[in-house]
Amino acid sequence: MRGELARWRGREIDTAGDGFLATFDGPGRAIRCACAIRDGVRELSLEIRAGLHSGECEIIGGKVGGIAVHTAARVAARAAPGEVLVSGTVRGLIAGSGIELEDRGIHTLKGIPGEWRLLAVGRL
């Protein structure tokens, strides 16, 4: 995982149990990184789920926090094993990237106001 984070210019922020929190300077790189990690662990007969969201983050005690982090965690919780799921916010930011997304509908996310369109990453 750390090798792919370095390759895609991700920054490891925290780990908790079997989870990873990372930030990226662009959503396309974040998606490509998540897909590379997913594909790499499949060779080990493992499945991961990943959730991505883009938004304003707060730096709290040297760690990233705030509603954007909580939203990303809730998106990840909705992902199926082996799935990279993104919020509708990310969709607009990757226009023209060649990344294909498959609509997964409108969802409520626990503790996050409103309804959210979620999309699964298809072909890169």
N, CA, C and O atoms as CSV, one atom per row, in Angstrom:
chain,resi,resn,atom,element,x,y,z
A,1,MET,N,N,0.818,-1.185,0.000
A,1,MET,CA,C,0.000,0.000,0.000
A,1,MET,C,C,0.866,1.255,0.000
A,1,MET,O,O,0.601,2.210,-0.730
A,2,ARG,N,N,1.877,1.237,0.808
A,2,ARG,CA,C,2.729,2.426,0.883
A,2,ARG,C,C,3.480,2.664,-0.419
A,2,ARG,O,O,3.730,3.812,-0.784
A,3,GLY,N,N,3.837,1.611,-1.115
A,3,GLY,CA,C,4.485,1.765,-2.415
A,3,GLY,C,C,3.569,2.447,-3.415
A,3,GLY,O,O,4.007,3.327,-4.155
A,4,GLU,N,N,2.312,2.055,-3.445
A,4,GLU,CA,C,1.345,2.697,-4.349
A,4,GLU,C,C,1.071,4.135,-3.922
A,4,GLU,O,O,0.928,5.016,-4.769
A,5,LEU,N,N,0.998,4.377,-2.622
A,5,LEU,CA,C,0.815,5.762,-2.158
A,5,LEU,C,C,1.953,6.645,-2.667
A,5,LEU,O,O,1.717,7.755,-3.143
A,6,ALA,N,N,3.178,6.154,-2.566
A,6,ALA,CA,C,4.326,6.934,-3.047
A,6,ALA,C,C,4.249,7.130,-4.557
A,6,ALA,O,O,4.498,8.228,-5.056
A,7,ARG,N,N,3.907,6.074,-5.281
A,7,ARG,CA,C,3.816,6.142,-6.744
A,7,ARG,C,C,2.807,7.192,-7.208
A,7,ARG,O,O,3.042,7.882,-8.200
A,8,TRP,N,N,1.685,7.317,-6.497
A,8,TRP,CA,C,0.607,8.225,-6.904
A,8,TRP,C,C,0.598,9.526,-6.107
A,8,TRP,O,O,-0.383,10.269,-6.141
A,9,ARG,N,N,1.679,9.801,-5.396
A,9,ARG,CA,C,1.858,11.041,-4.633
A,9,ARG,C,C,0.824,11.221,-3.529
A,9,ARG,O,O,0.386,12.334,-3.237
A,10,GLY,N,N,0.444,10.100,-2.925
A,10,GLY,CA,C,-0.453,10.161,-1.779
A,10,GLY,C,C,0.345,10.376,-0.510
A,10,GLY,O,O,1.542,10.096,-0.447
A,11,ARG,N,N,-0.335,10.872,0.483
A,11,ARG,CA,C,0.300,11.114,1.775
A,11,ARG,C,C,-0.462,10.332,2.840
A,11,ARG,O,O,-1.635,10.601,3.099
A,12,GLU,N,N,0.208,9.368,3.451
A,12,GLU,CA,C,-0.409,8.586,4.514
A,12,GLU,C,C,-0.651,9.499,5.715
A,12,GLU,O,O,0.259,10.178,6.190
A,13,ILE,N,N,-1.880,9.501,6.190
A,13,ILE,CA,C,-2.259,10.345,7.318
A,13,ILE,C,C,-2.415,9.516,8.580
A,13,ILE,O,O,-1.927,9.895,9.645
A,14,ASP,N,N,-3.095,8.383,8.461
A,14,ASP,CA,C,-3.389,7.590,9.642
A,14,ASP,C,C,-3.734,6.165,9.235
A,14,ASP,O,O,-4.139,5.903,8.102
A,15,THR,N,N,-3.566,5.263,10.173
A,15,THR,CA,C,-4.053,3.896,10.021
A,15,THR,C,C,-4.873,3.582,11.261
A,15,THR,O,O,-4.575,4.056,12.357
A,16,ALA,N,N,-5.888,2.792,11.074
A,16,ALA,CA,C,-6.726,2.373,12.196
A,16,ALA,C,C,-7.172,0.947,11.904
A,16,ALA,O,O,-7.948,0.712,10.978
A,17,GLY,N,N,-6.685,0.003,12.690
A,17,GLY,CA,C,-7.018,-1.391,12.423
A,17,GLY,C,C,-6.508,-1.771,11.047
A,17,GLY,O,O,-5.306,-1.720,10.786
A,18,ASP,N,N,-7.416,-2.151,10.172
A,18,ASP,CA,C,-7.019,-2.512,8.803
A,18,ASP,C,C,-7.317,-1.396,7.813
A,18,ASP,O,O,-7.300,-1.630,6.605
A,19,GLY,N,N,-7.590,-0.183,8.299
A,19,GLY,CA,C,-7.912,0.940,7.421
A,19,GLY,C,C,-6.749,1.904,7.248
A,19,GLY,O,O,-5.870,2.013,8.103
A,20,PHE,N,N,-6.771,2.600,6.117
A,20,PHE,CA,C,-5.770,3.607,5.784
A,20,PHE,C,C,-6.485,4.905,5.457
A,20,PHE,O,O,-7.528,4.888,4.803
A,21,LEU,N,N,-5.943,6.024,5.899
A,21,LEU,CA,C,-6.425,7.343,5.504
A,21,LEU,C,C,-5.265,8.042,4.815
A,21,LEU,O,O,-4.174,8.165,5.372
A,22,ALA,N,N,-5.517,8.492,3.605
A,22,ALA,CA,C,-4.479,9.182,2.838
A,22,ALA,C,C,-5.090,10.386,2.142
A,22,ALA,O,O,-6.289,10.415,1.861
A,23,THR,N,N,-4.251,11.380,1.868
A,23,THR,CA,C,-4.677,12.539,1.093
A,23,THR,C,C,-3.879,12.577,-0.198
A,23,THR,O,O,-2.787,12.016,-0.291
A,24,PHE,N,N,-4.446,13.249,-1.192
A,24,PHE,CA,C,-3.829,13.360,-2.509
A,24,PHE,C,C,-3.988,14.781,-3.008
A,24,PHE,O,O,-4.865,15.519,-2.558
A,25,ASP,N,N,-3.119,15.160,-3.955
A,25,ASP,CA,C,-3.236,16.497,-4.531
A,25,ASP,C,C,-4.174,16.528,-5.725
A,25,ASP,O,O,-4.321,17.571,-6.363
A,26,GLY,N,N,-4.802,15.421,-6.037
A,26,GLY,CA,C,-5.783,15.377,-7.108
A,26,GLY,C,C,-6.616,14.113,-7.019
A,26,GLY,O,O,-6.080,13.056,-6.686
A,27,PRO,N,N,-7.919,14.186,-7.309
A,27,PRO,CA,C,-8.784,13.014,-7.189
A,27,PRO,C,C,-8.474,11.913,-8.198
A,27,PRO,O,O,-8.682,10.737,-7.900
A,28,GLY,N,N,-7.985,12.267,-9.377
A,28,GLY,CA,C,-7.639,11.231,-10.355
A,28,GLY,C,C,-6.526,10.333,-9.840
A,28,GLY,O,O,-6.580,9.114,-10.006
A,29,ARG,N,N,-5.514,10.931,-9.213
A,29,ARG,CA,C,-4.432,10.137,-8.641
A,29,ARG,C,C,-4.939,9.273,-7.487
A,29,ARG,O,O,-4.507,8.131,-7.328
A,30,ALA,N,N,-5.845,9.810,-6.689
A,30,ALA,CA,C,-6.408,9.040,-5.580
A,30,ALA,C,C,-7.152,7.810,-6.096
A,30,ALA,O,O,-7.008,6.716,-5.551
A,31,ILE,N,N,-7.939,7.993,-7.137
A,31,ILE,CA,C,-8.681,6.875,-7.722
A,31,ILE,C,C,-7.730,5.840,-8.298
A,31,ILE,O,O,-7.890,4.644,-8.054
A,32,ARG,N,N,-6.746,6.287,-9.057
A,32,ARG,CA,C,-5.798,5.345,-9.665
A,32,ARG,C,C,-5.010,4.589,-8.592
A,32,ARG,O,O,-4.716,3.405,-8.756
A,33,CYS,N,N,-4.672,5.264,-7.508
A,33,CYS,CA,C,-3.969,4.622,-6.400
A,33,CYS,C,C,-4.856,3.556,-5.761
A,33,CYS,O,O,-4.418,2.425,-5.553
A,34,ALA,N,N,-6.094,3.912,-5.453
A,34,ALA,CA,C,-7.011,2.952,-4.830
A,34,ALA,C,C,-7.203,1.726,-5.718
A,34,ALA,O,O,-7.238,0.600,-5.221
A,35,CYS,N,N,-7.326,1.934,-7.018
A,35,CYS,CA,C,-7.490,0.807,-7.940
A,35,CYS,C,C,-6.228,-0.052,-8.010
A,35,CYS,O,O,-6.316,-1.278,-8.085
A,36,ALA,N,N,-5.067,0.580,-7.988
A,36,ALA,CA,C,-3.808,-0.171,-8.009
A,36,ALA,C,C,-3.662,-1.013,-6.743
A,36,ALA,O,O,-3.220,-2.160,-6.813
A,37,ILE,N,N,-4.024,-0.461,-5.599
A,37,ILE,CA,C,-3.968,-1.215,-4.350
A,37,ILE,C,C,-4.963,-2.372,-4.394
A,37,ILE,O,O,-4.626,-3.500,-4.035
A,38,ARG,N,N,-6.182,-2.090,-4.831
A,38,ARG,CA,C,-7.201,-3.141,-4.953
A,38,ARG,C,C,-6.711,-4.286,-5.830
A,38,ARG,O,O,-6.840,-5.457,-5.473
A,39,ASP,N,N,-6.145,-3.933,-6.982
A,39,ASP,CA,C,-5.671,-4.969,-7.913
A,39,ASP,C,C,-4.471,-5.727,-7.347
A,39,ASP,O,O,-4.334,-6.930,-7.565
A,40,GLY,N,N,-3.608,-5.024,-6.623
A,40,GLY,CA,C,-2.427,-5.664,-6.047
A,40,GLY,C,C,-2.762,-6.661,-4.955
A,40,GLY,O,O,-2.162,-7.734,-4.891
A,41,VAL,N,N,-3.714,-6.319,-4.094
A,41,VAL,CA,C,-4.038,-7.246,-3.004
A,41,VAL,C,C,-4.859,-8.428,-3.496
A,41,VAL,O,O,-4.899,-9.465,-2.834
A,42,ARG,N,N,-5.505,-8.293,-4.631
A,42,ARG,CA,C,-6.240,-9.449,-5.200
A,42,ARG,C,C,-5.288,-10.600,-5.489
A,42,ARG,O,O,-5.667,-11.767,-5.391
A,43,GLU,N,N,-4.041,-10.266,-5.849
A,43,GLU,CA,C,-3.046,-11.307,-6.096
A,43,GLU,C,C,-2.745,-12.098,-4.825
A,43,GLU,O,O,-2.210,-13.205,-4.892
A,44,LEU,N,N,-3.089,-11.529,-3.662
A,44,LEU,CA,C,-2.901,-12.190,-2.371
A,44,LEU,C,C,-4.201,-12.811,-1.872
A,44,LEU,O,O,-4.296,-13.230,-0.719
A,45,SER,N,N,-5.208,-12.866,-2.756
A,45,SER,CA,C,-6.545,-13.375,-2.425
A,45,SER,C,C,-7.224,-12.539,-1.342
A,45,SER,O,O,-7.953,-13.066,-0.502
A,46,LEU,N,N,-6.976,-11.236,-1.371
A,46,LEU,CA,C,-7.613,-10.300,-0.452
A,46,LEU,C,C,-8.479,-9.327,-1.233
A,46,LEU,O,O,-8.230,-9.060,-2.409
A,47,GLU,N,N,-9.486,-8.808,-0.577
A,47,GLU,CA,C,-10.333,-7.776,-1.174
A,47,GLU,C,C,-10.345,-6.571,-0.242
A,47,GLU,O,O,-10.443,-6.715,0.977
A,48,ILE,N,N,-10.246,-5.385,-0.829
A,48,ILE,CA,C,-10.400,-4.157,-0.049
A,48,ILE,C,C,-11.622,-3.421,-0.567
A,48,ILE,O,O,-12.148,-3.728,-1.636
A,49,ARG,N,N,-12.053,-2.463,0.199
A,49,ARG,CA,C,-13.065,-1.519,-0.270
A,49,ARG,C,C,-12.470,-0.137,-0.046
A,49,ARG,O,O,-11.771,0.090,0.941
A,50,ALA,N,N,-12.747,0.779,-0.956
A,50,ALA,CA,C,-12.188,2.125,-0.854
A,50,ALA,C,C,-13.283,3.144,-1.115
A,50,ALA,O,O,-14.173,2.927,-1.937
A,51,GLY,N,N,-13.204,4.257,-0.401
A,51,GLY,CA,C,-14.136,5.355,-0.586
A,51,GLY,C,C,-13.378,6.658,-0.726
A,51,GLY,O,O,-12.455,6.938,0.039
A,52,LEU,N,N,-13.775,7.457,-1.712
A,52,LEU,CA,C,-13.097,8.728,-1.959
A,52,LEU,C,C,-14.102,9.867,-1.997
A,52,LEU,O,O,-15.203,9.748,-2.534
A,53,HIS,N,N,-13.677,10.974,-1.405
A,53,HIS,CA,C,-14.456,12.203,-1.419
A,53,HIS,C,C,-13.468,13.351,-1.457
A,53,HIS,O,O,-12.338,13.211,-0.987
A,54,SER,N,N,-13.869,14.467,-2.000
A,54,SER,CA,C,-13.016,15.645,-2.044
A,54,SER,C,C,-13.721,16.788,-1.341
A,54,SER,O,O,-14.899,17.049,-1.583
A,55,GLY,N,N,-12.990,17.467,-0.467
A,55,GLY,CA,C,-13.574,18.588,0.251
A,55,GLY,C,C,-12.542,19.264,1.123
A,55,GLY,O,O,-11.381,18.857,1.177
A,56,GLU,N,N,-12.986,20.302,1.804
A,56,GLU,CA,C,-12.116,21.055,2.706
A,56,GLU,C,C,-11.831,20.221,3.950
A,56,GLU,O,O,-12.746,19.666,4.559
A,57,CYS,N,N,-10.568,20.140,4.318
A,57,CYS,CA,C,-10.151,19.396,5.504
A,57,CYS,C,C,-9.592,20.353,6.533
A,57,CYS,O,O,-9.103,21.434,6.205
A,58,GLU,N,N,-9.672,19.942,7.763
A,58,GLU,CA,C,-9.092,20.699,8.865
A,58,GLU,C,C,-7.845,19.970,9.338
A,58,GLU,O,O,-7.800,18.740,9.321
A,59,ILE,N,N,-6.844,20.712,9.756
A,59,ILE,CA,C,-5.665,20.119,10.366
A,59,ILE,C,C,-5.849,20.257,11.875
A,59,ILE,O,O,-5.889,21.365,12.411
A,60,ILE,N,N,-5.957,19.125,12.541
A,60,ILE,CA,C,-6.221,19.094,13.974
A,60,ILE,C,C,-5.115,18.279,14.639
A,60,ILE,O,O,-5.053,17.059,14.490
A,61,GLY,N,N,-4.245,18.967,15.373
A,61,GLY,CA,C,-3.151,18.254,16.037
A,61,GLY,C,C,-2.250,17.511,15.069
A,61,GLY,O,O,-1.762,16.424,15.377
A,62,GLY,N,N,-2.025,18.099,13.892
A,62,GLY,CA,C,-1.173,17.469,12.886
A,62,GLY,C,C,-1.866,16.395,12.068
A,62,GLY,O,O,-1.244,15.786,11.198
A,63,LYS,N,N,-3.154,16.150,12.335
A,63,LYS,CA,C,-3.910,15.153,11.580
A,63,LYS,C,C,-5.016,15.839,10.789
A,63,LYS,O,O,-5.451,16.939,11.129
A,64,VAL,N,N,-5.454,15.183,9.747
A,64,VAL,CA,C,-6.522,15.703,8.905
A,64,VAL,C,C,-7.861,15.280,9.492
A,64,VAL,O,O,-8.035,14.126,9.884
A,65,GLY,N,N,-8.800,16.208,9.553
A,65,GLY,CA,C,-10.115,15.895,10.082
A,65,GLY,C,C,-11.174,16.753,9.427
A,65,GLY,O,O,-10.912,17.459,8.453
A,66,GLY,N,N,-12.362,16.683,9.970
A,66,GLY,CA,C,-13.464,17.478,9.469
A,66,GLY,C,C,-14.479,16.660,8.693
A,66,GLY,O,O,-14.338,15.448,8.527
A,67,ILE,N,N,-15.502,17.352,8.224
A,67,ILE,CA,C,-16.626,16.693,7.561
A,67,ILE,C,C,-16.203,15.950,6.289
A,67,ILE,O,O,-16.781,14.910,5.975
A,68,ALA,N,N,-15.221,16.452,5.561
A,68,ALA,CA,C,-14.778,15.769,4.335
A,68,ALA,C,C,-14.191,14.398,4.659
A,68,ALA,O,O,-14.407,13.441,3.915
A,69,VAL,N,N,-13.461,14.297,5.747
A,69,VAL,CA,C,-12.885,13.010,6.158
A,69,VAL,C,C,-13.995,12.049,6.576
A,69,VAL,O,O,-13.968,10.871,6.222
A,70,HIS,N,N,-14.963,12.552,7.325
A,70,HIS,CA,C,-16.090,11.711,7.745
A,70,HIS,C,C,-16.896,11.243,6.533
A,70,HIS,O,O,-17.344,10.097,6.481
A,71,THR,N,N,-17.075,12.137,5.564
A,71,THR,CA,C,-17.811,11.769,4.355
A,71,THR,C,C,-17.091,10.659,3.605
A,71,THR,O,O,-17.720,9.689,3.183
A,72,ALA,N,N,-15.789,10.788,3.436
A,72,ALA,CA,C,-15.016,9.743,2.749
A,72,ALA,C,C,-15.144,8.405,3.472
A,72,ALA,O,O,-15.271,7.364,2.829
A,73,ALA,N,N,-15.112,8.426,4.806
A,73,ALA,CA,C,-15.251,7.185,5.575
A,73,ALA,C,C,-16.620,6.555,5.356
A,73,ALA,O,O,-16.736,5.334,5.252
A,74,ARG,N,N,-17.653,7.383,5.284
A,74,ARG,CA,C,-19.001,6.854,5.058
A,74,ARG,C,C,-19.156,6.308,3.633
A,74,ARG,O,O,-19.851,5.315,3.419
A,75,VAL,N,N,-18.510,6.955,2.667
A,75,VAL,CA,C,-18.519,6.437,1.287
A,75,VAL,C,C,-17.837,5.076,1.266
A,75,VAL,O,O,-18.346,4.139,0.650
A,76,ALA,N,N,-16.699,4.956,1.927
A,76,ALA,CA,C,-15.979,3.672,1.977
A,76,ALA,C,C,-16.841,2.585,2.617
A,76,ALA,O,O,-16.812,1.430,2.191
A,77,ALA,N,N,-17.603,2.959,3.635
A,77,ALA,CA,C,-18.451,1.979,4.312
A,77,ALA,C,C,-19.536,1.435,3.390
A,77,ALA,O,O,-20.019,0.321,3.593
A,78,ARG,N,N,-19.922,2.205,2.383
A,78,ARG,CA,C,-20.942,1.768,1.414
A,78,ARG,C,C,-20.364,0.911,0.281
A,78,ARG,O,O,-21.113,0.262,-0.449
A,79,ALA,N,N,-19.044,0.910,0.137
A,79,ALA,CA,C,-18.419,0.153,-0.952
A,79,ALA,C,C,-18.507,-1.348,-0.690
A,79,ALA,O,O,-18.410,-1.803,0.449
A,80,ALA,N,N,-18.691,-2.094,-1.754
A,80,ALA,CA,C,-18.666,-3.553,-1.670
A,80,ALA,C,C,-17.207,-4.015,-1.692
A,80,ALA,O,O,-16.335,-3.262,-2.127
A,81,PRO,N,N,-16.927,-5.231,-1.236
A,81,PRO,CA,C,-15.551,-5.739,-1.336
A,81,PRO,C,C,-15.052,-5.656,-2.782
A,81,PRO,O,O,-15.750,-6.050,-3.716
A,82,GLY,N,N,-13.850,-5.145,-2.946
A,82,GLY,CA,C,-13.260,-5.007,-4.272
A,82,GLY,C,C,-13.707,-3.768,-5.032
A,82,GLY,O,O,-13.324,-3.575,-6.186
A,83,GLU,N,N,-14.512,-2.928,-4.395
A,83,GLU,CA,C,-15.073,-1.761,-5.078
A,83,GLU,C,C,-14.391,-0.481,-4.623
A,83,GLU,O,O,-14.082,-0.307,-3.444
A,84,VAL,N,N,-14.163,0.415,-5.583
A,84,VAL,CA,C,-13.698,1.769,-5.299
A,84,VAL,C,C,-14.892,2.670,-5.581
A,84,VAL,O,O,-15.339,2.794,-6.721
A,85,LEU,N,N,-15.396,3.293,-4.532
A,85,LEU,CA,C,-16.602,4.098,-4.607
A,85,LEU,C,C,-16.238,5.560,-4.373
A,85,LEU,O,O,-15.420,5.867,-3.506
A,86,VAL,N,N,-16.842,6.460,-5.144
A,86,VAL,CA,C,-16.566,7.886,-4.997
A,86,VAL,C,C,-17.876,8.638,-4.804
A,86,VAL,O,O,-18.943,8.174,-5.205
A,87,SER,N,N,-17.774,9.800,-4.185
A,87,SER,CA,C,-18.944,10.671,-4.028
A,87,SER,C,C,-19.189,11.422,-5.333
A,87,SER,O,O,-18.300,11.534,-6.178
A,88,GLY,N,N,-20.391,11.927,-5.479
A,88,GLY,CA,C,-20.722,12.733,-6.649
A,88,GLY,C,C,-19.835,13.959,-6.780
A,88,GLY,O,O,-19.621,14.452,-7.888
A,89,THR,N,N,-19.322,14.453,-5.677
A,89,THR,CA,C,-18.406,15.593,-5.707
A,89,THR,C,C,-17.179,15.275,-6.552
A,89,THR,O,O,-16.706,16.118,-7.314
A,90,VAL,N,N,-16.674,14.070,-6.416
A,90,VAL,CA,C,-15.472,13.646,-7.146
A,90,VAL,C,C,-15.759,13.561,-8.639
A,90,VAL,O,O,-14.892,13.876,-9.455
A,91,ARG,N,N,-16.960,13.140,-9.004
A,91,ARG,CA,C,-17.305,12.973,-10.421
A,91,ARG,C,C,-17.005,14.233,-11.228
A,91,ARG,O,O,-16.385,14.150,-12.288
A,92,GLY,N,N,-17.429,15.382,-10.750
A,92,GLY,CA,C,-17.192,16.625,-11.478
A,92,GLY,C,C,-15.727,17.000,-11.566
A,92,GLY,O,O,-15.305,17.646,-12.525
A,93,LEU,N,N,-14.953,16.602,-10.577
A,93,LEU,CA,C,-13.535,16.961,-10.541
A,93,LEU,C,C,-12.665,16.126,-11.470
A,93,LEU,O,O,-11.549,16.526,-11.802
A,94,ILE,N,N,-13.170,14.963,-11.896
A,94,ILE,CA,C,-12.356,14.093,-12.769
A,94,ILE,C,C,-12.830,14.117,-14.219
A,94,ILE,O,O,-12.397,13.297,-15.029
A,95,ALA,N,N,-13.711,15.047,-14.546
A,95,ALA,CA,C,-14.195,15.158,-15.931
A,95,ALA,C,C,-13.011,15.267,-16.881
A,95,ALA,O,O,-12.095,16.055,-16.647
A,96,GLY,N,N,-13.026,14.484,-17.940
A,96,GLY,CA,C,-11.953,14.506,-18.936
A,96,GLY,C,C,-10.773,13.616,-18.594
A,96,GLY,O,O,-9.805,13.566,-19.354
A,97,SER,N,N,-10.825,12.911,-17.472
A,97,SER,CA,C,-9.699,12.074,-17.043
A,97,SER,C,C,-9.672,10.707,-17.714
A,97,SER,O,O,-8.654,10.016,-17.683
A,98,GLY,N,N,-10.781,10.321,-18.316
A,98,GLY,CA,C,-10.872,8.983,-18.900
A,98,GLY,C,C,-11.313,7.927,-17.900
A,98,GLY,O,O,-11.476,6.764,-18.268
A,99,ILE,N,N,-11.507,8.305,-16.652
A,99,ILE,CA,C,-11.975,7.363,-15.636
A,99,ILE,C,C,-13.489,7.215,-15.790
A,99,ILE,O,O,-14.228,8.199,-15.761
A,100,GLU,N,N,-13.936,5.968,-15.954
A,100,GLU,CA,C,-15.363,5.706,-16.112
A,100,GLU,C,C,-15.989,5.382,-14.762
A,100,GLU,O,O,-15.418,4.648,-13.955
A,101,LEU,N,N,-17.166,5.939,-14.532
A,101,LEU,CA,C,-17.888,5.726,-13.285
A,101,LEU,C,C,-19.243,5.101,-13.568
A,101,LEU,O,O,-19.878,5.399,-14.580
A,102,GLU,N,N,-19.680,4.231,-12.666
A,102,GLU,CA,C,-20.978,3.574,-12.766
A,102,GLU,C,C,-21.849,4.053,-11.605
A,102,GLU,O,O,-21.472,3.920,-10.441
A,103,ASP,N,N,-23.003,4.605,-11.928
A,103,ASP,CA,C,-23.898,5.168,-10.923
A,103,ASP,C,C,-24.385,4.088,-9.964
A,103,ASP,O,O,-24.833,3.023,-10.391
A,104,ARG,N,N,-24.294,4.367,-8.675
A,104,ARG,CA,C,-24.797,3.458,-7.636
A,104,ARG,C,C,-25.979,4.075,-6.891
A,104,ARG,O,O,-26.431,3.542,-5.877
A,105,GLY,N,N,-26.479,5.210,-7.406
A,105,GLY,CA,C,-27.687,5.795,-6.843
A,105,GLY,C,C,-27.441,6.805,-5.733
A,105,GLY,O,O,-26.309,7.172,-5.416
A,106,ILE,N,N,-28.567,7.235,-5.157
A,106,ILE,CA,C,-28.567,8.242,-4.087
A,106,ILE,C,C,-28.624,7.513,-2.742
A,106,ILE,O,O,-29.392,6.567,-2.564
A,107,HIS,N,N,-27.798,7.973,-1.806
A,107,HIS,CA,C,-27.709,7.342,-0.489
A,107,HIS,C,C,-27.684,8.399,0.609
A,107,HIS,O,O,-27.285,9.541,0.381
A,108,THR,N,N,-28.112,8.007,1.790
A,108,THR,CA,C,-27.851,8.805,2.977
A,108,THR,C,C,-26.607,8.218,3.621
A,108,THR,O,O,-26.394,7.005,3.604
A,109,LEU,N,N,-25.801,9.083,4.184
A,109,LEU,CA,C,-24.562,8.663,4.827
A,109,LEU,C,C,-24.679,8.996,6.312
A,109,LEU,O,O,-24.920,10.147,6.676
A,110,LYS,N,N,-24.513,8.009,7.151
A,110,LYS,CA,C,-24.694,8.164,8.597
A,110,LYS,C,C,-23.916,9.368,9.137
A,110,LYS,O,O,-22.696,9.457,8.992
A,111,GLY,N,N,-24.653,10.287,9.762
A,111,GLY,CA,C,-24.035,11.445,10.378
A,111,GLY,C,C,-23.659,12.572,9.431
A,111,GLY,O,O,-23.120,13.589,9.867
A,112,ILE,N,N,-23.937,12.407,8.136
A,112,ILE,CA,C,-23.601,13.419,7.129
A,112,ILE,C,C,-24.916,13.980,6.583
A,112,ILE,O,O,-25.766,13.213,6.131
A,113,PRO,N,N,-25.097,15.292,6.617
A,113,PRO,CA,C,-26.365,15.868,6.143
A,113,PRO,C,C,-26.602,15.639,4.646
A,113,PRO,O,O,-25.659,15.581,3.857
A,114,GLY,N,N,-27.855,15.512,4.281
A,114,GLY,CA,C,-28.252,15.445,2.878
A,114,GLY,C,C,-28.200,14.053,2.290
A,114,GLY,O,O,-27.964,13.059,2.976
A,115,GLU,N,N,-28.432,14.028,0.989
A,115,GLU,CA,C,-28.358,12.791,0.218
A,115,GLU,C,C,-27.173,12.888,-0.721
A,115,GLU,O,O,-26.831,13.976,-1.186
A,116,TRP,N,N,-26.546,11.757,-1.004
A,116,TRP,CA,C,-25.304,11.727,-1.767
A,116,TRP,C,C,-25.380,10.735,-2.904
A,116,TRP,O,O,-25.770,9.584,-2.707
A,117,ARG,N,N,-25.006,11.177,-4.099
A,117,ARG,CA,C,-24.881,10.259,-5.224
A,117,ARG,C,C,-23.532,9.559,-5.087
A,117,ARG,O,O,-22.500,10.201,-4.889
A,118,LEU,N,N,-23.560,8.240,-5.195
A,118,LEU,CA,C,-22.328,7.456,-5.122
A,118,LEU,C,C,-22.123,6.764,-6.459
A,118,LEU,O,O,-23.078,6.349,-7.116
A,119,LEU,N,N,-20.845,6.645,-6.853
A,119,LEU,CA,C,-20.488,6.059,-8.134
A,119,LEU,C,C,-19.308,5.113,-7.934
A,119,LEU,O,O,-18.387,5.407,-7.173
A,120,ALA,N,N,-19.346,3.979,-8.623
A,120,ALA,CA,C,-18.258,3.016,-8.557
A,120,ALA,C,C,-17.302,3.263,-9.727
A,120,ALA,O,O,-17.729,3.563,-10.843
A,121,VAL,N,N,-16.031,3.132,-9.455
A,121,VAL,CA,C,-15.041,3.282,-10.517
A,121,VAL,C,C,-15.121,2.053,-11.419
A,121,VAL,O,O,-15.070,0.912,-10.958
A,122,GLY,N,N,-15.248,2.321,-12.713
A,122,GLY,CA,C,-15.258,1.266,-13.715
A,122,GLY,C,C,-13.875,1.178,-14.343
A,122,GLY,O,O,-12.884,0.942,-13.652
A,123,ARG,N,N,-13.818,1.363,-15.622
A,123,ARG,CA,C,-12.538,1.299,-16.348
A,123,ARG,C,C,-11.732,2.574,-16.184
A,123,ARG,O,O,-12.281,3.676,-16.169
A,124,LEU,N,N,-10.427,2.410,-16.063
A,124,LEU,CA,C,-9.533,3.575,-15.961
A,124,LEU,C,C,-9.041,3.984,-17.345
A,124,LEU,O,O,-8.278,4.942,-17.471
